[in-house]
Amino acid sequence: MKIKRKIELPFKKKSFVTCIAFDEKQMIYGITCSDNQIYFYLKGKVRIELLKVIEAPCLQQRIWYMQKAQVWLTAGRDFKLRWWDTDRLGSLKRTFDIHTDEITCCIEIKNPACIATCSLDRTIVMYDLANGEIIRRINENHDKGIFHLKYQSQNGATMVSIATEIYANVWSPESLVSDIHIGKLKGHKKSIVAGDYLNRAPFFATIDILNMVIIWDIKNLTAA
């Protein structure tokens, strides 16, 4: 494996990268660092150029680019979610105070058109960026902090949340009136550490701390 390109971050003091995200359409990297700066780089055909450096109010631990909504979001150490203006690449557009602990993941939901965040406060929040309002707050079925969210719009549209527990929860984000919780993926004897859908197929894979992998039929919530 050969390194094709390197990004030399212009640190003014000793710092490290906390997270990186990529806008595949505009070919822009967003990088959050321990110096409270957010660096935006444009990937060209020949080189990667620095577009802008902005100073955040505090350390931003994670960064995401929401491809459908076309927005840059970061999660700060102050437990707040921030929306950065993509047109000017750096101006803070809005701050969301929707969690009481570290925000660990952020995904896009197709229907309803919104984002979903999870946190170590054991809650999932579905948030409408356009109208600036919470669609639904889920604070049940997890005893520990949630660190992983995955969503699939096919096969009935489901969302899976994972905490440091021996099960994962499956949700129906389109069910805004009825019970949103579909059930649990139970089968691991040790804590699950990661999981993901198998492309567009109705299957979800989980792996625990002992490297045991289970493939689930997401429709029946049973091991495939």
Secondary structure, DSSP 4 states (H G I P E B T S, - for coil): -----------SSS--EEEEEEETTTTEEEEEETTSEEEEEEE-SS-EEEEEEEE-SS-EEEEEEETTTTEEEEEETTS-EEEE-TTTTS-EEEEE---SS-EEEEEEETTTTEEEEEETTS-EEEEETTTTEEEEEE--S-SS-EEEEEEESSTT-EEEEEESSSEEEEE-TT-SSS--EEEEEE--SS-EEEEEE-TTSSEEEEEETT--EEEEETTTTEE-
